[in-house]
């Protein structure tokens, strides 16, 4: 009997190849032929599954997002069964910093996707992110939860702080990529701002968990 093909597995195989080759050469320089060679499949097979480069890129973005979600989940599990708002926020933010190869790939490609979505007509015709406020809303909710529990400064504006933390993390991620700042320096800055927001009670309780 002929071997049954798992189409989702094959799509993921191709998406992984896209991420690998784009991580080396940059997303703008990657073509479907490059991805096919990296995946060890024919160009015709890549075209069968994705038809156009734009469809391949959008699938690759979703696959990259799924990998990031798994990365955050691993950090949260390492923080314990009930890490609390601060450790959860650290896990979310530190996962996006390019402090290792996985983080470098995520930050580089996510930045590349955002730039291409502005300059490429086919990509610009579709939303870059299905839920662009998801991270902001998640951080805002965690900060409000911390305030309600007496773990964070009640005088802060939770949403403003969430926006600031996300913007700061993205900027520091780029500074790490270009060699301006070390990962250790970026993490220290991030924790400095979290120390300002959170009380010493949760900082002490989650000190070990925060060192992800």
N, C-alpha and C positions, 0 to 999 in steps of 0.2 A: 504494500500500500504506500502511496506517496505520503511524505511527511507533511503533517498539518502545519501551516504557517500561522504563527501568532502575530497578527498584523500590528497590534499595539506594541509588542516587544520589538518588532522590526522598526517601527517609527521611533521608539525610544533609542534604539541602537543608532539610528541616523542622527537623532538630536544630540546624542552624546558625542558623536563624531564632529558635528557642527561646533559644539562647545569647545572641544579639544583644539580643533584647528583654528578657531576664532581666538582662543586664548593665546595662541602662539603668534598669529599673524594680524589679528585685528578683524573685527566683524566686517568692516567695509571692504576688506580685501578677499573675502571668502566667496567662492562660487559653488554652484551645485556639484561641479566636477571635482572640486577639492574635497568636498564633504563625502562624495562617493568613494574617492580614493582612501580617505581616512577611515571610512566605515568598512572598507573591503568589499564593496558591492558595486554594481554597475550604475552608471549615470541614469540609465533608463529606469532602474528600480527606484532611485531617489525621485525621479520625475513622476513615476507611477503613484507614489505615496503623497507627493506634495505639489505636483504640477508646476508651481512657480517658486522662485527664490523667496518671494515675499511670504508665501504660505509656510515655507520651511522656516523662515526667520520667526514668524509668529508662534509656530509650534515650539521652536527652540526657546523662545522667551518663556512660554508656559512651563517647559521642562526645567529651565533654569530656576523659575519661581518655585517649582515643586522641590528642587534640590535645596533651595534656601530654606523652605519650610521644614524640611527634614533636618537641616543643620540647626535651626532654632530649637526644634524638638529635642535633639540630642543634648544641647546645652541645658535645656530646662530639666531633662531627666537627671543630668549630672548635678543639678542644683538641689535635688531632693524632691520629696513628695509634695511639699507645700512651700515653694521657694519665696513666696511673698511678692508684693509689687515691685520692689527695687530689683531683686535678683531677676525677676521676669523681664523687666525693662533692660537690664544689662545684657541678658541673653539675646534679646531682640537686636539691640544696637551693636553689640560686639560681633554678632554673627555676620553683620554686613561689612565689618572692617576687613581689609586685606592683610590679616595677620598671618595667614598661611596660604598655601596654594589654592585651596578651595575658595577662600575668601577673596583672594586676588582675582581669580577667574570671575567670580560673581560680580565684583565691583567693576572690573574692566568691561565685561560684556553688558551689564545693566546700563552703565554710562553710555556705551556705544549704541545700544538700542534706543536710548532716549534721544541721542543726537540724530540718529538715522530717521527716527519717527518725525523729526522736524524737517529734514532736508530731502527725504525720499518720498515722492508723491504717492506711491502705492502704500507705503507704511503710514504716511500721514493721513490717508483716507480712512483709517481705522483707529480706534482708541488705543493708545499705547498700553494703558493699564485698565483692566475692567473695573476695578474699584480703587481709584487713585487715592482715596482718603482712608483706606483700610488701616495702614500703619499709624497714621495720625489719630484716628479714632481709638485704636487699641491702646496707644500710649496715654491718650487723654483719659480713657476709662480707668487705666491702672493708677494714674496719678490721683484721680478723683476718689478711687477706692482707698488709696493710701491716706488721703486727707480725711476721709470719713472715719478711718480707723485710728487717727491720731499719729500716723507714721510719717506724714509729710507736712511741710509748712502750710498751714491753712490759708495763708495770705497770697499764695501764688495763683496765677491764672493757669489752670491745668492745660488748656489747649495751647496757649501761647508757649508754655514750657515744652509741650510735646513737639510743636513745630520747630522750636529752637534746637531741641536735642536731635531731631532727625536731620535738620539742615547742617548742624555742626558735625554729626557723624559722617554724612556724605562728603563734606568738604575735607575732613581729616582723612577720609579714605583715599581721596584723590591725592592729598599731600603725601601719604605713605607710598602710593604707586609711583610718584615722580621722584621719590627719594628726599623730599623736603623734611619729612618727619619720620621718626622711628615708630613702629607699632606700640612700643612701650610708652612712648611719649603721648601718643594719641589716647591710649587707654587711661593714662594718668589724668589727662585733661577731662575725659568723659566722666571719670569717677569723681573728680573735683566738683563738677557741676551737679552730679547726683548727690554728693555730700551736702551741697547747699540746699537741695530740695528736701531731702529726707532727714528725719530726726536720727540721733545717734542710737536710738533704741533698735530700729530695724537694721541699721548699719552694723551694729555689733552682732545681732542675731544671725545675720546673713553674711558675715564677713568671709567665712570660708566658701560659701556658695557663690559669692560674687567674684571669686578669683577663678573664672572659667578659662 
